[in-house]
Amino acid sequence: MTDETQDSQPDGAEIAGEIEFIGAERLIFFSDAVVAIAITLLALALPVPHGSADTALWQSLVGHRDAYLAFLISFAVIGSHWRLHHRLYRRIVRVDPRLISINMAWLLMIIITPYVTRVLAGGGAFGVRSSLYAVIQVITIVTFVLMRRHIRDHQLLRPGATVSGAEDISFLLVAAAFAVSIPIGLVSGSQWTYLLWVAAAFAARAYRRVRDPLGQGG
């Protein structure tokens, strides 16, 4: 075998690196599929208005407004979770068993979100319903931060990529807002807690833009 032939063949390190990259891609594709299923489940759970006359149909639509509002909130929430997940995982080059386990815990919270959305849209005891929803979001966000930390600490990133530890603060602030909304919702029983969730999301996004205006910090 000539030196030229030997140089043209991939060595063991290159083959191992390619296998690790394929493993990372499989985890990403699987995660994307689960998120897509969760969003689909949100839509399938939407109540269909009934009424043979225009007035009755509009009244039915208005009567289901809580369900439609919960759908929009959860669509935005799941979409935000997926966008951040996508932004993080486009920077990784390999995965390990620990990261897979953390990612599965994150996916569990994502797939539970359609269920707690239906609970949130139910009638009565809004404080308890919103608290359950908030708990799931707190767990989701904390799991995502743990995921980021593991990727950063175990060198799972592609060369030149970074995951900012300081940016984790923005995610934890959103988790804190969901946590604070639990006693507020239990005491007030009011849908004004929705505004706290929305305000926290916008504040966190503004913080990330200030910290990383080009979106390069992970």
Backbone as CSV, one residue per row, in Angstrom:
resi,resn,N_x,N_y,N_z,CA_x,CA_y,CA_z,C_x,C_y,C_z
1,MET,0.856,-1.193,0.000,0.000,0.000,0.000,0.892,1.243,0.000
2,THR,0.668,2.144,-0.937,1.487,3.340,-1.064,1.109,4.363,-0.009
3,ASP,2.040,5.347,0.176,1.761,6.420,1.128,0.561,7.222,0.698
4,GLU,0.385,7.390,-0.627,-0.748,8.165,-1.128,-2.061,7.493,-0.786
5,THR,-2.102,6.152,-0.894,-3.324,5.419,-0.554,-3.617,5.517,0.925
6,GLN,-2.555,5.431,1.750,-2.746,5.537,3.181,-3.271,6.913,3.583
7,ASP,-2.768,7.959,2.911,-3.205,9.314,3.236,-4.658,9.553,2.855
8,SER,-5.142,8.831,1.812,-6.515,9.046,1.337,-7.550,8.357,2.216
9,GLN,-7.105,7.413,3.047,-8.046,6.697,3.892,-8.207,7.417,5.231
10,PRO,-9.431,7.513,5.720,-9.640,8.181,7.013,-9.027,7.377,8.147
11,ASP,-8.453,8.075,9.107,-7.878,7.378,10.249,-8.960,7.108,11.298
12,GLY,-8.553,6.415,12.394,-9.523,6.038,13.412,-10.180,7.217,14.081
13,ALA,-9.427,8.306,14.287,-9.975,9.495,14.943,-11.056,10.141,14.093
14,GLU,-10.824,10.184,12.767,-11.820,10.787,11.876,-13.107,9.964,11.857
15,ILE,-12.951,8.642,11.827,-14.134,7.772,11.819,-14.908,7.921,13.123
16,ALA,-14.187,7.951,14.246,-14.848,8.114,15.539,-15.564,9.452,15.621
17,GLY,-14.924,10.501,15.105,-15.546,11.825,15.116,-16.810,11.864,14.282
18,GLU,-16.791,11.183,13.133,-17.979,11.150,12.280,-19.117,10.388,12.950
19,ILE,-18.778,9.295,13.619,-19.802,8.512,14.324,-20.423,9.342,15.444
20,GLU,-19.592,10.079,16.181,-20.105,10.921,17.260,-21.004,12.015,16.713
21,PHE,-20.635,12.582,15.569,-21.456,13.636,14.971,-22.804,13.092,14.520
22,ILE,-22.799,11.890,13.953,-24.061,11.260,13.535,-24.945,11.011,14.753
23,GLY,-24.321,10.589,15.863,-25.090,10.384,17.091,-25.729,11.663,17.585
24,ALA,-25.011,12.771,17.488,-25.556,14.068,17.889,-26.719,14.461,16.983
25,GLU,-26.567,14.224,15.682,-27.644,14.568,14.742,-28.900,13.749,15.011
26,ARG,-28.732,12.481,15.359,-29.893,11.636,15.654,-30.648,12.162,16.873
27,LEU,-29.917,12.607,17.887,-30.567,13.164,19.072,-31.319,14.444,18.721
28,ILE,-30.731,15.258,17.861,-31.378,16.508,17.443,-32.654,16.210,16.670
29,PHE,-32.593,15.285,15.716,-33.768,14.949,14.918,-34.879,14.378,15.799
30,PHE,-34.502,13.527,16.742,-35.492,12.954,17.655,-36.143,14.049,18.497
31,SER,-35.348,14.962,19.015,-35.875,16.061,19.831,-36.817,16.932,19.021
32,ASP,-36.432,17.245,17.781,-37.297,18.058,16.915,-38.638,17.361,16.686
33,ALA,-38.600,16.044,16.501,-39.842,15.294,16.258,-40.750,15.340,17.474
34,VAL,-40.180,15.202,18.665,-40.988,15.235,19.886,-41.619,16.606,20.072
35,VAL,-40.859,17.658,19.815,-41.408,19.014,19.924,-42.542,19.205,18.920
36,ALA,-42.364,18.711,17.698,-43.410,18.834,16.682,-44.676,18.088,17.120
37,ILE,-44.506,16.927,17.722,-45.663,16.171,18.221,-46.371,16.944,19.324
38,ALA,-45.593,17.569,20.215,-46.195,18.334,21.309,-47.033,19.491,20.774
39,ILE,-46.527,20.195,19.782,-47.289,21.301,19.197,-48.536,20.772,18.494
40,THR,-48.413,19.623,17.835,-49.578,19.019,17.180,-50.648,18.645,18.204
41,LEU,-50.222,18.099,19.331,-51.169,17.740,20.387,-51.890,18.976,20.921
42,LEU,-51.183,20.099,20.966,-51.830,21.347,21.382,-52.996,21.676,20.460
43,ALA,-52.753,21.582,19.150,-53.794,21.926,18.183,-54.952,20.932,18.218
44,LEU,-54.627,19.651,18.386,-55.680,18.632,18.408,-56.607,18.790,19.601
45,ALA,-56.097,19.392,20.678,-56.905,19.558,21.885,-57.802,20.788,21.836
46,LEU,-57.679,21.604,20.789,-58.506,22.813,20.705,-59.981,22.451,20.554
47,PRO,-60.861,23.065,21.339,-62.294,22.785,21.210,-62.866,23.380,19.927
48,VAL,-63.745,22.652,19.306,-64.395,23.120,18.083,-65.702,23.808,18.456
49,PRO,-65.920,25.060,18.015,-67.171,25.755,18.358,-68.366,25.112,17.675
50,HIS,-69.509,25.199,18.330,-70.738,24.617,17.785,-71.814,25.694,17.714
51,GLY,-72.702,25.505,16.793,-73.819,26.443,16.632,-74.297,26.463,15.204
52,SER,-75.593,26.396,15.029,-76.162,26.410,13.678,-76.391,27.816,13.174
53,ALA,-76.420,28.786,14.078,-76.613,30.180,13.695,-75.333,30.960,13.987
54,ASP,-75.200,32.103,13.300,-73.995,32.912,13.473,-73.808,33.330,14.933
55,THR,-74.892,33.773,15.544,-74.793,34.244,16.929,-74.357,33.124,17.861
56,ALA,-74.943,31.952,17.697,-74.589,30.820,18.547,-73.136,30.403,18.332
57,LEU,-72.671,30.481,17.084,-71.295,30.101,16.792,-70.318,31.067,17.448
58,TRP,-70.610,32.373,17.365,-69.744,33.362,18.002,-69.744,33.209,19.519
59,GLN,-70.899,32.920,20.067,-70.977,32.699,21.510,-70.157,31.482,21.930
60,SER,-70.162,30.448,21.091,-69.369,29.263,21.388,-67.880,29.576,21.319
61,LEU,-67.500,30.383,20.332,-66.099,30.789,20.216,-65.654,31.568,21.455
62,VAL,-66.481,32.517,21.855,-66.150,33.318,23.042,-66.105,32.443,24.287
63,GLY,-66.995,31.472,24.347,-67.035,30.587,25.507,-65.787,29.738,25.656
64,HIS,-65.092,29.515,24.532,-63.861,28.723,24.563,-62.613,29.599,24.582
65,ARG,-62.763,30.868,24.914,-61.623,31.796,24.829,-60.472,31.384,25.733
66,ASP,-60.772,30.819,26.898,-59.693,30.401,27.796,-58.838,29.301,27.162
67,ALA,-59.490,28.388,26.471,-58.753,27.308,25.808,-57.894,27.852,24.677
68,TYR,-58.425,28.811,23.924,-57.655,29.390,22.827,-56.474,30.207,23.355
69,LEU,-56.693,30.921,24.451,-55.609,31.702,25.041,-54.512,30.780,25.573
70,ALA,-54.906,29.706,26.241,-53.924,28.739,26.747,-53.138,28.115,25.603
71,PHE,-53.827,27.860,24.472,-53.149,27.313,23.302,-52.082,28.281,22.796
72,LEU,-52.429,29.547,22.671,-51.470,30.534,22.164,-50.269,30.671,23.100
73,ILE,-50.537,30.660,24.404,-49.444,30.752,25.371,-48.514,29.548,25.238
74,SER,-49.080,28.363,25.182,-48.251,27.162,25.113,-47.547,27.029,23.768
75,PHE,-48.189,27.486,22.700,-47.520,27.474,21.396,-46.276,28.351,21.450
76,ALA,-46.417,29.538,22.048,-45.265,30.435,22.180,-44.216,29.846,23.114
77,VAL,-44.660,29.217,24.202,-43.728,28.636,25.172,-42.936,27.490,24.547
78,ILE,-43.628,26.548,23.905,-42.933,25.413,23.287,-42.042,25.897,22.151
79,GLY,-42.526,26.850,21.375,-41.715,27.398,20.295,-40.442,28.041,20.816
80,SER,-40.542,28.744,21.936,-39.367,29.366,22.535,-38.394,28.315,23.053
81,HIS,-38.932,27.275,23.716,-38.071,26.194,24.192,-37.324,25.543,23.024
82,TRP,-38.047,25.287,21.942,-37.415,24.639,20.789,-36.355,25.537,20.158
83,ARG,-36.648,26.820,20.022,-35.688,27.735,19.401,-34.381,27.771,20.185
84,LEU,-34.481,27.826,21.510,-33.278,27.846,22.344,-32.536,26.514,22.271
85,HIS,-33.291,25.423,22.240,-32.688,24.089,22.097,-31.952,23.984,20.770
86,HIS,-32.579,24.437,19.701,-31.966,24.412,18.368,-30.702,25.262,18.340
87,ARG,-30.776,26.416,18.935,-29.623,27.317,18.984,-28.457,26.687,19.741
88,LEU,-28.760,25.953,20.797,-27.714,25.303,21.584,-27.121,24.108,20.844
89,TYR,-27.972,23.261,20.285,-27.496,21.999,19.722,-26.822,22.157,18.366
90,ARG,-26.992,23.286,17.709,-26.255,23.472,16.470,-24.772,23.714,16.752
91,ARG,-24.429,23.881,18.039,-23.040,24.116,18.428,-22.334,22.850,18.918
92,ILE,-23.063,21.753,19.073,-22.423,20.555,19.619,-21.920,19.664,18.487
93,VAL,-20.918,18.864,18.805,-20.345,17.953,17.817,-20.491,16.500,18.256
94,ARG,-20.796,16.282,19.537,-20.996,14.927,20.021,-21.875,14.959,21.270
95,VAL,-22.388,13.803,21.642,-23.210,13.680,22.849,-22.633,12.558,23.704
96,ASP,-23.004,12.561,24.979,-22.623,11.479,25.868,-23.874,10.991,26.593
97,PRO,-23.800,9.869,27.303,-24.997,9.317,27.956,-25.666,10.293,28.921
98,ARG,-24.871,11.076,29.633,-25.438,12.030,30.582,-26.253,13.100,29.858
99,LEU,-25.745,13.603,28.758,-26.479,14.616,28.001,-27.772,14.042,27.438
100,ILE,-27.721,12.806,26.975,-28.933,12.168,26.454,-29.987,12.073,27.553
101,SER,-29.572,11.724,28.754,-30.515,11.603,29.875,-31.138,12.954,30.217
102,ILE,-30.312,13.995,30.249,-30.843,15.333,30.545,-31.793,15.783,29.450
103,ASN,-31.422,15.502,28.202,-32.285,15.882,27.087,-33.621,15.145,27.136
104,MET,-33.609,13.878,27.549,-34.852,13.119,27.668,-35.739,13.708,28.757
105,ALA,-35.132,14.159,29.858,-35.922,14.815,30.907,-36.544,16.101,30.374
106,TRP,-35.788,16.845,29.576,-36.312,18.069,28.952,-37.476,17.738,28.020
107,LEU,-37.328,16.696,27.231,-38.390,16.298,26.313,-39.638,15.837,27.061
108,LEU,-39.449,15.200,28.209,-40.593,14.790,29.017,-41.431,16.003,29.409
109,MET,-40.775,17.072,29.816,-41.502,18.290,30.185,-42.202,18.909,28.969
110,ILE,-41.545,18.836,27.814,-42.153,19.381,26.590,-43.425,18.615,26.238
111,ILE,-43.379,17.295,26.320,-44.532,16.492,25.912,-45.648,16.548,26.954
112,ILE,-45.316,16.915,28.204,-46.337,17.094,29.238,-47.051,18.439,29.074
113,THR,-46.408,19.389,28.425,-46.979,20.734,28.301,-48.375,20.749,27.671
114,PRO,-48.661,19.976,26.615,-50.041,19.960,26.111,-51.058,19.526,27.161
115,TYR,-50.674,18.593,28.021,-51.590,18.150,29.087,-51.857,19.275,30.080
116,VAL,-50.793,19.929,30.568,-51.006,21.005,31.542,-51.677,22.209,30.884
117,THR,-51.591,22.300,29.562,-52.319,23.351,28.851,-53.818,23.110,28.944
118,ARG,-54.230,21.859,28.775,-55.650,21.530,28.924,-56.107,21.775,30.362
119,VAL,-55.248,21.458,31.321,-55.576,21.730,32.725,-55.723,23.225,32.945
120,LEU,-54.802,24.001,32.368,-54.825,25.457,32.528,-56.112,26.057,31.978
121,ALA,-56.614,25.477,30.891,-57.810,26.018,30.242,-59.104,25.586,30.928
122,GLY,-59.032,24.728,31.928,-60.232,24.259,32.604,-60.875,25.344,33.450
123,GLY,-62.067,25.089,33.877,-62.815,26.066,34.664,-62.568,25.919,36.154
124,GLY,-62.482,27.064,36.848,-62.347,27.073,38.299,-60.946,26.751,38.783
125,ALA,-60.669,27.164,40.032,-59.380,26.889,40.696,-58.207,27.282,39.811
126,PHE,-58.274,28.496,39.271,-57.227,28.916,38.336,-55.854,28.937,38.998
127,GLY,-55.787,29.288,40.276,-54.504,29.344,40.958,-53.793,28.004,40.957
128,VAL,-54.531,26.931,41.219,-53.948,25.594,41.223,-53.551,25.192,39.807
129,ARG,-54.420,25.494,38.837,-54.143,25.132,37.448,-52.896,25.848,36.922
130,SER,-52.816,27.141,37.177,-51.662,27.913,36.700,-50.389,27.498,37.441
131,SER,-50.523,27.085,38.695,-49.355,26.635,39.467,-48.768,25.361,38.871
132,LEU,-49.647,24.443,38.486,-49.175,23.208,37.865,-48.436,23.517,36.565
133,TYR,-48.995,24.414,35.776,-48.356,24.810,34.522,-46.998,25.448,34.801
134,ALA,-46.945,26.315,35.803,-45.703,27.019,36.134,-44.630,26.041,36.615
135,VAL,-45.011,25.043,37.397,-44.047,24.057,37.889,-43.381,23.326,36.724
136,ILE,-44.183,22.935,35.733,-43.626,22.239,34.570,-42.645,23.138,33.826
137,GLN,-42.967,24.422,33.706,-42.060,25.330,33.001,-40.778,25.576,33.787
138,VAL,-40.880,25.638,35.093,-39.673,25.802,35.919,-38.744,24.605,35.720
139,ILE,-39.311,23.401,35.755,-38.500,22.196,35.567,-37.874,22.182,34.176
140,THR,-38.653,22.574,33.160,-38.141,22.604,31.789,-36.946,23.534,31.662
141,ILE,-37.068,24.727,32.220,-36.001,25.721,32.102,-34.770,25.300,32.887
142,VAL,-34.962,24.815,34.100,-33.821,24.372,34.906,-33.104,23.206,34.219
143,THR,-33.870,22.286,33.632,-33.271,21.176,32.903,-32.454,21.679,31.721
144,PHE,-32.958,22.693,31.043,-32.230,23.266,29.903,-30.919,23.904,30.359
145,VAL,-30.950,24.591,31.488,-29.722,25.198,32.017,-28.716,24.115,32.390
146,LEU,-29.177,23.032,32.996,-28.290,21.914,33.313,-27.691,21.316,32.041
147,MET,-28.494,21.264,30.988,-28.034,20.773,29.699,-26.907,21.656,29.162
148,ARG,-27.118,22.958,29.222,-26.107,23.911,28.763,-24.812,23.752,29.566
149,ARG,-24.953,23.626,30.872,-23.772,23.496,31.726,-23.010,22.214,31.421
150,HIS,-23.732,21.126,31.208,-23.059,19.861,30.911,-22.315,19.949,29.577
151,ILE,-22.949,20.526,28.582,-22.291,20.671,27.282,-21.033,21.522,27.406
152,ARG,-21.117,22.572,28.176,-19.985,23.482,28.352,-18.855,22.820,29.135
153,ASP,-19.195,22.094,30.190,-18.174,21.534,31.079,-17.525,20.263,30.547
154,HIS,-18.174,19.582,29.603,-17.641,18.307,29.119,-17.176,18.368,27.664
155,GLN,-16.900,19.579,27.190,-16.291,19.771,25.867,-17.033,19.025,24.757
156,LEU,-18.336,19.213,24.714,-19.137,18.588,23.669,-19.368,19.532,22.496
157,LEU,-18.749,20.690,22.520,-18.952,21.711,21.503,-18.022,21.510,20.318
158,ARG,-18.461,21.979,19.164,-17.577,21.973,18.009,-16.479,23.022,18.205
159,PRO,-15.360,22.883,17.511,-14.262,23.840,17.669,-14.707,25.278,17.396
160,GLY,-14.355,26.167,18.290,-14.682,27.580,18.128,-16.030,27.990,18.683
161,ALA,-16.879,27.028,19.041,-18.209,27.341,19.577,-18.114,27.574,21.084
162,THR,-19.009,28.403,21.588,-19.057,28.696,23.019,-20.496,28.646,23.515
163,VAL,-20.643,28.376,24.801,-21.936,28.456,25.481,-21.721,29.317,26.716
164,SER,-22.295,30.506,26.706,-22.044,31.489,27.749,-22.687,31.084,29.070
165,GLY,-21.865,31.034,30.118,-22.409,30.767,31.443,-23.212,31.935,31.960
166,ALA,-22.795,33.156,31.599,-23.513,34.349,32.052,-24.929,34.394,31.482
167,GLU,-25.116,33.823,30.291,-26.443,33.849,29.662,-27.438,32.958,30.403
168,ASP,-26.922,32.004,31.166,-27.816,31.148,31.945,-28.678,31.965,32.903
169,ILE,-28.183,33.128,33.284,-28.925,33.982,34.211,-30.276,34.361,33.626
170,SER,-30.313,34.632,32.323,-31.574,35.040,31.697,-32.609,33.928,31.774
171,PHE,-32.165,32.689,31.595,-33.098,31.558,31.672,-33.586,31.347,33.106
172,LEU,-32.677,31.480,34.047,-33.061,31.300,35.453,-34.004,32.408,35.916
173,LEU,-33.884,33.597,35.332,-34.817,34.678,35.656,-36.232,34.328,35.210
174,VAL,-36.348,33.725,34.042,-37.669,33.298,33.566,-38.218,32.202,34.476
175,ALA,-37.357,31.259,34.856,-37.792,30.211,35.786,-38.251,30.807,37.105
176,ALA,-37.529,31.835,37.574,-37.909,32.507,38.821,-39.270,33.192,38.677
177,ALA,-39.530,33.782,37.504,-40.811,34.443,37.277,-41.953,33.429,37.323
178,PHE,-41.764,32.262,36.712,-42.781,31.212,36.790,-42.969,30.757,38.235
179,ALA,-41.853,30.644,38.973,-41.955,30.220,40.373,-42.692,31.250,41.215
180,VAL,-42.409,32.533,40.984,-43.078,33.603,41.735,-44.572,33.640,41.401
181,SER,-44.905,33.265,40.165,-46.318,33.302,39.767,-47.157,32.265,40.508
182,ILE,-46.514,31.257,41.083,-47.268,30.207,41.781,-48.005,30.763,43.001
183,PRO,-47.306,31.413,43.941,-48.058,31.975,45.080,-48.982,33.114,44.662
184,ILE,-48.580,33.881,43.646,-49.453,34.964,43.170,-50.761,34.387,42.630
185,GLY,-50.654,33.341,41.832,-51.849,32.717,41.277,-52.717,32.076,42.338
186,LEU,-52.081,31.441,43.317,-52.848,30.799,44.385,-53.593,31.807,45.235
187,VAL,-52.974,32.982,45.450,-53.607,33.998,46.291,-54.668,34.777,45.521
188,SER,-54.310,35.196,44.308,-55.227,36.057,43.545,-56.229,35.263,42.722
189,GLY,-55.813,34.072,42.243,-56.692,33.296,41.382,-57.028,34.021,40.095
190,SER,-56.097,34.867,39.645,-56.365,35.736,38.498,-55.458,35.390,37.330
191,GLN,-55.970,35.606,36.138,-55.191,35.354,34.930,-54.148,36.441,34.675
192,TRP,-54.031,37.410,35.566,-52.981,38.418,35.437,-51.600,37.787,35.553
193,THR,-51.529,36.571,36.089,-50.232,35.897,36.146,-49.667,35.671,34.743
194,TYR,-50.541,35.604,33.742,-50.077,35.478,32.362,-49.134,36.627,31.998
195,LEU,-49.464,37.819,32.468,-48.654,38.990,32.138,-47.246,38.861,32.720
196,LEU,-47.140,38.258,33.898,-45.824,38.043,34.493,-45.000,37.105,33.629
197,TRP,-45.616,36.049,33.114,-44.897,35.116,32.252,-44.416,35.808,30.980
198,VAL,-45.293,36.573,30.367,-44.938,37.259,29.116,-43.847,38.298,29.365
199,ALA,-43.994,39.077,30.428,-43.000,40.109,30.741,-41.634,39.491,30.999
200,ALA,-41.599,38.357,31.708,-40.329,37.694,32.008,-39.660,37.202,30.726
201,ALA,-40.451,36.674,29.803,-39.889,36.178,28.546,-39.270,37.313,27.742
202,PHE,-39.977,38.447,27.644,-39.441,39.588,26.899,-38.207,40.171,27.585
203,ALA,-38.227,40.220,28.912,-37.080,40.741,29.655,-35.848,39.859,29.444
204,ALA,-36.049,38.547,29.484,-34.937,37.625,29.279,-34.375,37.732,27.867
205,ARG,-35.257,37.899,26.910,-34.798,38.036,25.521,-34.010,39.329,25.347
206,ALA,-34.472,40.401,25.954,-33.749,41.674,25.883,-32.384,41.554,26.543
207,TYR,-32.332,40.840,27.663,-31.061,40.634,28.369,-30.076,39.890,27.479
208,ARG,-30.547,38.838,26.805,-29.657,38.061,25.939,-29.165,38.882,24.769
209,ARG,-30.019,39.743,24.245,-29.589,40.584,23.123,-28.528,41.585,23.552
210,VAL,-28.669,42.086,24.758,-27.665,43.022,25.267,-26.344,42.300,25.504
211,ARG,-26.421,41.098,26.084,-25.218,40.328,26.375,-24.549,39.797,25.107
212,ASP,-25.362,39.445,24.121,-24.825,38.796,22.925,-25.616,39.270,21.710
213,PRO,-25.365,40.499,21.234,-26.187,41.080,20.155,-26.107,40.306,18.849
214,LEU,-25.024,39.538,18.627,-24.877,38.795,17.384,-25.326,37.346,17.514
215,GLY,-25.753,36.969,18.715,-26.234,35.599,18.932,-25.164,34.540,18.795
216,GLN,-23.932,34.861,19.213,-22.825,33.926,19.038,-22.419,33.259,20.342
217,GLY,-23.044,33.621,21.444,-22.605,33.093,22.708,-23.286,31.833,23.156
218,GLY,-24.231,31.319,22.384,-24.917,30.075,22.739,-26.009,30.298,23.708
